[in-house]
Amino acid sequence: MPVTVDKDACIGCGACVGVCPVEALSLDDEGKSECNADVCITCLSCTGACPVSAISEA
Protein backbone atom coordinates (compact mmCIF):
# COMPACT_ATOMS: atom_id res chain seq x y z
CA MET A 1 0.00 0.00 0.00
CA PRO A 2 1.47 3.40 -0.94
CA VAL A 3 2.14 6.24 1.47
CA THR A 4 -0.22 9.17 1.85
CA VAL A 5 0.70 12.84 1.93
CA ASP A 6 -1.09 15.36 4.12
CA LYS A 7 -1.14 18.29 1.68
CA ASP A 8 -2.08 20.72 4.45
CA ALA A 9 1.00 19.78 6.48
CA CYS A 10 3.43 19.49 3.54
CA ILE A 11 5.80 22.47 3.28
CA GLY A 12 7.10 21.51 -0.17
CA CYS A 13 10.73 21.13 0.88
CA GLY A 14 11.27 18.09 -1.36
CA ALA A 15 13.19 16.08 1.24
CA CYS A 16 10.99 13.06 0.55
CA VAL A 17 11.55 13.31 -3.19
CA GLY A 18 15.31 13.13 -2.68
CA VAL A 19 15.26 9.96 -0.59
CA CYS A 20 12.73 7.88 -2.53
CA PRO A 21 14.65 4.97 -4.10
CA VAL A 22 12.05 4.39 -6.82
CA GLU A 23 11.19 8.03 -7.60
CA ALA A 24 7.55 7.57 -6.54
CA LEU A 25 7.40 11.03 -4.99
CA SER A 26 7.37 14.36 -6.77
CA LEU A 27 6.19 17.91 -6.17
CA ASP A 28 2.87 18.88 -7.75
CA ASP A 29 1.97 22.18 -9.41
CA GLU A 30 1.38 23.75 -6.00
CA GLY A 31 4.79 22.63 -4.73
CA LYS A 32 3.35 19.93 -2.48
CA SER A 33 4.54 16.34 -2.37
CA GLU A 34 2.52 13.65 -4.12
CA CYS A 35 2.97 9.91 -4.37
CA ASN A 36 2.61 7.78 -7.48
CA ALA A 37 0.86 4.74 -5.99
CA ASP A 38 1.78 2.57 -8.97
CA VAL A 39 5.49 3.02 -8.22
CA CYS A 40 5.60 3.29 -4.40
CA ILE A 41 7.11 0.23 -2.68
CA THR A 42 6.21 1.48 0.84
CA CYS A 43 9.80 1.44 2.04
CA LEU A 44 8.94 4.44 4.27
CA SER A 45 12.22 6.27 3.61
CA CYS A 46 10.15 9.37 2.96
CA THR A 47 8.42 9.28 6.34
CA GLY A 48 11.74 9.63 8.13
CA ALA A 49 12.93 12.35 5.78
CA CYS A 50 9.87 14.58 6.15
CA PRO A 51 10.62 17.31 8.71
CA VAL A 52 6.93 17.97 9.41
CA SER A 53 5.62 14.38 9.43
CA ALA A 54 3.32 15.05 6.47
CA ILE A 55 3.79 11.53 5.06
CA SER A 56 2.37 8.39 6.60
CA GLU A 57 1.75 4.77 5.76
CA ALA A 58 -1.70 4.44 4.21
All heavy atoms as a GROMACS GRO file, in nm:
protein
  388
    1MET      N    1   0.084  -0.118   0.000
    1MET     CA    2   0.000   0.000   0.000
    1MET      C    3   0.089   0.125   0.000
    1MET      O    4   0.184   0.132   0.078
    1MET     CB    5  -0.090  -0.003   0.123
    1MET     CG    6  -0.188   0.112   0.124
    1MET     SD    7  -0.328   0.086   0.233
    1MET     CE    8  -0.426  -0.028   0.137
    2PRO      N    9   0.063   0.221  -0.085
    2PRO     CA   10   0.147   0.340  -0.094
    2PRO      C   11   0.131   0.432   0.028
    2PRO      O   12   0.037   0.418   0.105
    2PRO     CB   13   0.097   0.409  -0.220
    2PRO     CG   14  -0.044   0.365  -0.233
    2PRO     CD   15  -0.048   0.224  -0.180
    3VAL      N   16   0.222   0.525   0.040
    3VAL     CA   17   0.214   0.624   0.147
    3VAL      C   18   0.114   0.732   0.109
    3VAL      O   19   0.080   0.748  -0.008
    3VAL     CB   20   0.352   0.688   0.176
    3VAL    CG1   21   0.450   0.584   0.227
    3VAL    CG2   22   0.406   0.761   0.056
    4THR      N   23   0.067   0.806   0.210
    4THR     CA   24  -0.022   0.917   0.185
    4THR      C   25   0.045   1.046   0.231
    4THR      O   26   0.125   1.046   0.325
    4THR     CB   27  -0.156   0.901   0.258
    4THR    OG1   28  -0.132   0.887   0.398
    4THR    CG2   29  -0.232   0.780   0.209
    5VAL      N   30   0.013   1.153   0.162
    5VAL     CA   31   0.070   1.284   0.193
    5VAL      C   32  -0.040   1.376   0.243
    5VAL      O   33  -0.143   1.391   0.177
    5VAL     CB   34   0.137   1.346   0.068
    5VAL    CG1   35   0.193   1.484   0.100
    5VAL    CG2   36   0.246   1.255   0.013
    6ASP      N   37  -0.017   1.436   0.358
    6ASP     CA   38  -0.109   1.536   0.412
    6ASP      C   39  -0.071   1.669   0.346
    6ASP      O   40   0.026   1.733   0.385
    6ASP     CB   41  -0.095   1.543   0.564
    6ASP     CG   42  -0.185   1.648   0.627
    6ASP    OD1   43  -0.240   1.735   0.555
    6ASP    OD2   44  -0.200   1.644   0.751
    7LYS      N   45  -0.146   1.708   0.245
    7LYS     CA   46  -0.114   1.829   0.168
    7LYS      C   47  -0.118   1.955   0.253
    7LYS      O   48  -0.048   2.052   0.225
    7LYS     CB   49  -0.209   1.843   0.048
    7LYS     CG   50  -0.202   1.729  -0.050
    7LYS     CD   51  -0.097   1.750  -0.152
    7LYS     CE   52  -0.106   1.642  -0.260
    7LYS     NZ   53  -0.022   1.670  -0.373
    8ASP      N   54  -0.200   1.956   0.358
    8ASP     CA   55  -0.208   2.072   0.445
    8ASP      C   56  -0.082   2.087   0.529
    8ASP      O   57  -0.040   2.198   0.560
    8ASP     CB   58  -0.330   2.065   0.536
    8ASP     CG   59  -0.461   2.077   0.459
    8ASP    OD1   60  -0.463   2.147   0.356
    8ASP    OD2   61  -0.561   2.016   0.502
    9ALA      N   62  -0.021   1.976   0.565
    9ALA     CA   63   0.100   1.978   0.648
    9ALA      C   64   0.227   1.992   0.565
    9ALA      O   65   0.328   2.045   0.613
    9ALA     CB   66   0.107   1.853   0.734
   10CYS      N   67   0.224   1.947   0.440
   10CYS     CA   68   0.343   1.949   0.354
   10CYS      C   69   0.390   2.093   0.331
   10CYS      O   70   0.311   2.182   0.299
   10CYS     CB   71   0.310   1.884   0.220
   10CYS     SG   72   0.447   1.884   0.102
   11ILE      N   73   0.522   2.114   0.349
   11ILE     CA   74   0.580   2.247   0.328
   11ILE      C   75   0.653   2.256   0.194
   11ILE      O   76   0.713   2.358   0.163
   11ILE     CB   77   0.673   2.286   0.444
   11ILE    CG1   78   0.786   2.186   0.460
   11ILE    CG2   79   0.592   2.302   0.573
   11ILE    CD1   80   0.894   2.226   0.562
   12GLY      N   81   0.651   2.149   0.117
   12GLY     CA   82   0.710   2.151  -0.017
   12GLY      C   83   0.861   2.157  -0.020
   12GLY      O   84   0.919   2.206  -0.116
   13CYS      N   85   0.927   2.105   0.082
   13CYS     CA   86   1.073   2.113   0.088
   13CYS      C   87   1.142   2.015  -0.007
   13CYS      O   88   1.257   2.033  -0.044
   13CYS     CB   89   1.122   2.091   0.231
   13CYS     SG   90   1.097   1.923   0.294
   14GLY      N   91   1.072   1.907  -0.044
   14GLY     CA   92   1.127   1.809  -0.136
   14GLY      C   93   1.220   1.706  -0.073
   14GLY      O   94   1.280   1.626  -0.144
   15ALA      N   95   1.231   1.705   0.058
   15ALA     CA   96   1.319   1.608   0.124
   15ALA      C   97   1.278   1.465   0.091
   15ALA      O   98   1.363   1.379   0.067
   15ALA     CB   99   1.318   1.630   0.274
   16CYS      N  100   1.149   1.440   0.085
   16CYS     CA  101   1.099   1.306   0.055
   16CYS      C  102   1.133   1.263  -0.088
   16CYS      O  103   1.166   1.148  -0.113
   16CYS     CB  104   0.948   1.299   0.078
   16CYS     SG  105   0.855   1.418  -0.022
   17VAL      N  106   1.125   1.359  -0.178
   17VAL     CA  107   1.155   1.331  -0.319
   17VAL      C  108   1.300   1.284  -0.333
   17VAL      O  109   1.329   1.188  -0.405
   17VAL     CB  110   1.131   1.457  -0.406
   17VAL    CG1  111   1.173   1.432  -0.550
   17VAL    CG2  112   0.985   1.500  -0.399
   18GLY      N  113   1.389   1.347  -0.259
   18GLY     CA  114   1.531   1.313  -0.268
   18GLY      C  115   1.569   1.178  -0.212
   18GLY      O  116   1.669   1.121  -0.253
   19VAL      N  117   1.490   1.124  -0.120
   19VAL     CA  118   1.526   0.996  -0.059
   19VAL      C  119   1.451   0.876  -0.118
   19VAL      O  120   1.487   0.763  -0.089
   19VAL     CB  121   1.507   0.996   0.094
   19VAL    CG1  122   1.594   1.101   0.159
   19VAL    CG2  123   1.362   1.013   0.132
   20CYS      N  124   1.351   0.899  -0.198
   20CYS     CA  125   1.273   0.788  -0.253
   20CYS      C  126   1.357   0.706  -0.352
   20CYS      O  127   1.399   0.759  -0.455
   20CYS     CB  128   1.146   0.839  -0.321
   20CYS     SG  129   1.043   0.705  -0.385
   21PRO      N  130   1.379   0.578  -0.323
   21PRO     CA  131   1.465   0.497  -0.410
   21PRO      C  132   1.403   0.460  -0.544
   21PRO      O  133   1.475   0.419  -0.636
   21PRO     CB  134   1.492   0.372  -0.327
   21PRO     CG  135   1.372   0.359  -0.239
   21PRO     CD  136   1.332   0.502  -0.207
   22VAL      N  137   1.272   0.475  -0.557
   22VAL     CA  138   1.205   0.439  -0.682
   22VAL      C  139   1.141   0.558  -0.752
   22VAL      O  140   1.063   0.542  -0.846
   22VAL     CB  141   1.101   0.326  -0.660
   22VAL    CG1  142   1.168   0.197  -0.618
   22VAL    CG2  143   0.995   0.368  -0.559
   23GLU      N  144   1.170   0.679  -0.702
   23GLU     CA  145   1.119   0.803  -0.760
   23GLU      C  146   0.966   0.806  -0.767
   23GLU      O  147   0.907   0.853  -0.865
   23GLU     CB  148   1.182   0.828  -0.897
   23GLU     CG  149   1.333   0.843  -0.889
   23GLU     CD  150   1.399   0.868  -1.024
   23GLU    OE1  151   1.329   0.881  -1.126
   23GLU    OE2  152   1.523   0.874  -1.025
   24ALA      N  153   0.902   0.757  -0.660
   24ALA     CA  154   0.755   0.757  -0.654
   24ALA      C  155   0.700   0.891  -0.609
   24ALA      O  156   0.582   0.919  -0.627
   24ALA     CB  157   0.707   0.647  -0.559
   25LEU      N  158   0.785   0.973  -0.550
   25LEU     CA  159   0.740   1.102  -0.499
   25LEU      C  160   0.788   1.216  -0.588
   25LEU      O  161   0.898   1.212  -0.643
   25LEU     CB  162   0.792   1.124  -0.357
   25LEU     CG  163   0.728   1.032  -0.253
   25LEU    CD1  164   0.816   1.022  -0.131
   25LEU    CD2  165   0.591   1.083  -0.215
   26SER      N  166   0.702   1.316  -0.600
   26SER     CA  167   0.737   1.436  -0.677
   26SER      C  168   0.660   1.553  -0.616
   26SER      O  169   0.574   1.534  -0.530
   26SER     CB  170   0.698   1.418  -0.824
   26SER     OG  171   0.559   1.395  -0.837
   27LEU      N  172   0.692   1.672  -0.662
   27LEU     CA  173   0.619   1.791  -0.617
   27LEU      C  174   0.517   1.827  -0.723
   27LEU      O  175   0.548   1.830  -0.842
   27LEU     CB  176   0.715   1.907  -0.591
   27LEU     CG  177   0.818   1.885  -0.480
   27LEU    CD1  178   0.907   2.009  -0.465
   27LEU    CD2  179   0.753   1.852  -0.348
   28ASP      N  180   0.394   1.854  -0.680
   28ASP     CA  181   0.287   1.888  -0.775
   28ASP      C  182   0.296   2.034  -0.816
   28ASP      O  183   0.390   2.105  -0.780
   28ASP     CB  184   0.150   1.852  -0.718
   28ASP     CG  185   0.111   1.933  -0.594
   28ASP    OD1  186   0.175   2.037  -0.566
   28ASP    OD2  187   0.014   1.893  -0.526
   29ASP      N  188   0.198   2.081  -0.890
   29ASP     CA  189   0.197   2.218  -0.941
   29ASP      C  190   0.193   2.323  -0.830
   29ASP      O  191   0.233   2.437  -0.851
   29ASP     CB  192   0.078   2.240  -1.035
   29ASP     CG  193   0.091   2.160  -1.164
   29ASP    OD1  194   0.204   2.120  -1.199
   29ASP    OD2  195  -0.012   2.138  -1.229
   30GLU      N  196   0.145   2.283  -0.714
   30GLU     CA  197   0.138   2.375  -0.600
   30GLU      C  198   0.262   2.364  -0.510
   30GLU      O  199   0.268   2.427  -0.406
   30GLU     CB  200   0.012   2.348  -0.519
   30GLU     CG  201  -0.116   2.375  -0.596
   30GLU     CD  202  -0.241   2.341  -0.516
   30GLU    OE1  203  -0.229   2.297  -0.401
   30GLU    OE2  204  -0.350   2.359  -0.572
   31GLY      N  205   0.358   2.280  -0.550
   31GLY     CA  206   0.479   2.263  -0.472
   31GLY      C  207   0.465   2.169  -0.355
   31GLY      O  208   0.549   2.166  -0.266
   32LYS      N  209   0.359   2.090  -0.356
   32LYS     CA  210   0.335   1.993  -0.248
   32LYS      C  211   0.372   1.853  -0.297
   32LYS      O  212   0.360   1.821  -0.415
   32LYS     CB  213   0.187   1.994  -0.207
   32LYS     CG  214   0.135   2.129  -0.164
   32LYS     CD  215   0.189   2.169  -0.029
   32LYS     CE  216   0.128   2.301   0.014
   32LYS     NZ  217   0.137   2.323   0.157
   33SER      N  218   0.414   1.770  -0.204
   33SER     CA  219   0.454   1.634  -0.237
   33SER      C  220   0.333   1.551  -0.278
   33SER      O  221   0.224   1.567  -0.224
   33SER     CB  222   0.522   1.571  -0.116
   33SER     OG  223   0.566   1.442  -0.147
   34GLU      N  224   0.354   1.461  -0.374
   34GLU     CA  225   0.252   1.365  -0.412
   34GLU      C  226   0.319   1.232  -0.441
   34GLU      O  227   0.435   1.227  -0.479
   34GLU     CB  228   0.172   1.414  -0.533
   34GLU     CG  229   0.251   1.431  -0.660
   34GLU     CD  230   0.167   1.487  -0.775
   34GLU    OE1  231   0.047   1.512  -0.756
   34GLU    OE2  232   0.223   1.508  -0.883
   35CYS      N  233   0.244   1.125  -0.421
   35CYS     CA  234   0.297   0.991  -0.437
   35CYS      C  235   0.231   0.921  -0.554
   35CYS      O  236   0.108   0.919  -0.565
   35CYS     CB  237   0.274   0.910  -0.309
   35CYS     SG  238   0.333   0.740  -0.319
   36ASN      N  239   0.312   0.861  -0.639
   36ASN     CA  240   0.261   0.778  -0.748
   36ASN      C  241   0.241   0.637  -0.691
   36ASN      O  242   0.338   0.564  -0.670
   36ASN     CB  243   0.359   0.777  -0.864
   36ASN     CG  244   0.311   0.694  -0.981
   36ASN    OD1  245   0.228   0.605  -0.967
   36ASN    ND2  246   0.368   0.720  -1.097
   37ALA      N  247   0.118   0.601  -0.663
   37ALA     CA  248   0.086   0.474  -0.599
   37ALA      C  249   0.129   0.353  -0.681
   37ALA      O  250   0.156   0.247  -0.626
   37ALA     CB  251  -0.064   0.467  -0.571
   38ASP      N  252   0.137   0.368  -0.812
   38ASP     CA  253   0.178   0.257  -0.897
   38ASP      C  254   0.326   0.224  -0.884
   38ASP      O  255   0.369   0.115  -0.918
   38ASP     CB  256   0.146   0.288  -1.044
   38ASP     CG  257  -0.003   0.295  -1.070
   38ASP    OD1  258  -0.080   0.229  -0.997
   38ASP    OD2  259  -0.043   0.368  -1.163
   39VAL      N  260   0.404   0.319  -0.833
   39VAL     CA  261   0.549   0.302  -0.822
   39VAL      C  262   0.594   0.279  -0.678
   39VAL      O  263   0.691   0.208  -0.653
   39VAL     CB  264   0.621   0.425  -0.881
   39VAL    CG1  265   0.771   0.413  -0.868
   39VAL    CG2  266   0.581   0.446  -1.028
   40CYS      N  267   0.522   0.334  -0.582
   40CYS     CA  268   0.560   0.329  -0.440
   40CYS      C  269   0.574   0.184  -0.392
   40CYS      O  270   0.486   0.101  -0.413
   40CYS     CB  271   0.456   0.402  -0.356
   40CYS     SG  272   0.491   0.403  -0.179
   41ILE      N  273   0.686   0.156  -0.324
   41ILE     CA  274   0.711   0.023  -0.268
   41ILE      C  275   0.694   0.022  -0.115
   41ILE      O  276   0.726  -0.074  -0.048
   41ILE     CB  277   0.850  -0.030  -0.307
   41ILE    CG1  278   0.960   0.063  -0.258
   41ILE    CG2  279   0.857  -0.053  -0.458
   41ILE    CD1  280   1.103   0.009  -0.276
   42THR      N  281   0.647   0.132  -0.060
   42THR     CA  282   0.621   0.148   0.084
   42THR      C  283   0.743   0.114   0.168
   42THR      O  284   0.734   0.047   0.270
   42THR     CB  285   0.499   0.064   0.128
   42THR    OG1  286   0.397   0.072   0.029
   42THR    CG2  287   0.441   0.117   0.259
   43CYS      N  288   0.857   0.165   0.127
   43CYS     CA  289   0.980   0.144   0.204
   43CYS      C  290   0.987   0.237   0.324
   43CYS      O  291   1.062   0.214   0.417
   43CYS     CB  292   1.103   0.162   0.116
   43CYS     SG  293   1.131   0.333   0.062
   44LEU      N  294   0.908   0.344   0.320
   44LEU     CA  295   0.894   0.444   0.427
   44LEU      C  296   1.017   0.531   0.449
   44LEU      O  297   1.028   0.598   0.551
   44LEU     CB  298   0.850   0.377   0.558
   44LEU     CG  299   0.721   0.295   0.550
   44LEU    CD1  300   0.689   0.234   0.686
   44LEU    CD2  301   0.605   0.380   0.500
   45SER      N  302   1.108   0.535   0.353
   45SER     CA  303   1.222   0.627   0.362
   45SER      C  304   1.174   0.771   0.371
   45SER      O  305   1.231   0.852   0.442
   45SER     CB  306   1.313   0.612   0.240
   45SER     OG  307   1.372   0.485   0.237
   46CYS      N  308   1.069   0.801   0.300
   46CYS     CA  309   1.015   0.937   0.296
   46CYS      C  310   0.960   0.982   0.430
   46CYS      O  311   0.970   1.099   0.466
   46CYS     CB  312   0.910   0.949   0.188
   46CYS     SG  313   0.776   0.827   0.202
   47THR      N  314   0.901   0.890   0.506
   47THR     CA  315   0.842   0.928   0.634
   47THR      C  316   0.949   0.979   0.730
   47THR      O  317   0.925   1.073   0.804
   47THR     CB  318   0.763   0.813   0.699
   47THR    OG1  319   0.851   0.703   0.721
   47THR    CG2  320   0.647   0.770   0.612
   48GLY      N  321   1.065   0.919   0.726
   48GLY     CA  322   1.174   0.963   0.813
   48GLY      C  323   1.238   1.091   0.765
   48GLY      O  324   1.293   1.167   0.844
   49ALA      N  325   1.230   1.117   0.635
   49ALA     CA  326   1.293   1.235   0.578
   49ALA      C  327   1.207   1.360   0.594
   49ALA      O  328   1.260   1.472   0.593
   49ALA     CB  329   1.323   1.212   0.430
   50CYS      N  330   1.077   1.343   0.608
   50CYS     CA  331   0.987   1.458   0.616
   50CYS      C  332   1.001   1.530   0.749
   50CYS      O  333   0.973   1.472   0.855
   50CYS     CB  334   0.843   1.412   0.597
   50CYS     SG  335   0.725   1.549   0.600
   51PRO      N  336   1.041   1.658   0.746
   51PRO     CA  337   1.062   1.731   0.871
   51PRO      C  338   0.934   1.771   0.945
   51PRO      O  339   0.940   1.810   1.061
   51PRO     CB  340   1.139   1.855   0.825
   51PRO     CG  341   1.094   1.877   0.685
   51PRO     CD  342   1.074   1.738   0.627
   52VAL      N  343   0.820   1.759   0.878
   52VAL     CA  344   0.694   1.798   0.941
   52VAL      C  345   0.596   1.680   0.954
   52VAL      O  346   0.477   1.700   0.982
   52VAL     CB  347   0.626   1.916   0.866
   52VAL    CG1  348   0.712   2.041   0.878
   52VAL    CG2  349   0.600   1.880   0.722
   53SER      N  350   0.644   1.560   0.931
   53SER     CA  351   0.562   1.438   0.943
   53SER      C  352   0.434   1.443   0.859
   53SER      O  353   0.326   1.404   0.905
   53SER     CB  354   0.528   1.411   1.090
   53SER     OG  355   0.645   1.395   1.164
   54ALA      N  356   0.448   1.493   0.736
   54ALA     CA  357   0.332   1.505   0.647
   54ALA      C  358   0.305   1.376   0.569
   54ALA      O  359   0.205   1.366   0.499
   54ALA     CB  360   0.353   1.620   0.549
   55ILE      N  361   0.394   1.278   0.581
   55ILE     CA  362   0.379   1.153   0.506
   55ILE      C  363   0.360   1.038   0.604
   55ILE      O  364   0.432   1.027   0.703
   55ILE     CB  365   0.502   1.126   0.418
   55ILE    CG1  366   0.526   1.245   0.325
   55ILE    CG2  367   0.484   0.999   0.336
   55ILE    CD1  368   0.653   1.236   0.244
   56SER      N  369   0.263   0.953   0.572
   56SER     CA  370   0.237   0.839   0.660
   56SER      C  371   0.203   0.716   0.577
   56SER      O  372   0.169   0.727   0.459
   56SER     CB  373   0.124   0.870   0.757
   56SER     OG  374   0.006   0.900   0.687
   57GLU      N  375   0.213   0.602   0.642
   57GLU     CA  376   0.175   0.477   0.576
   57GLU      C  377   0.023   0.474   0.564
   57GLU      O  378  -0.048   0.504   0.660
   57GLU     CB  379   0.225   0.360   0.659
   57GLU     CG  380   0.208   0.227   0.590
   57GLU     CD  381   0.275   0.113   0.667
   57GLU    OE1  382   0.325   0.136   0.778
   57GLU    OE2  383   0.274   0.002   0.614
   58ALA      N  384  -0.024   0.443   0.447
   58ALA     CA  385  -0.170   0.444   0.421
   58ALA      C  386  -0.239   0.332   0.497
   58ALA      O  387  -0.186   0.239   0.539
   58ALA     CB  388  -0.196   0.431   0.272
   0.00000   0.00000   0.00000
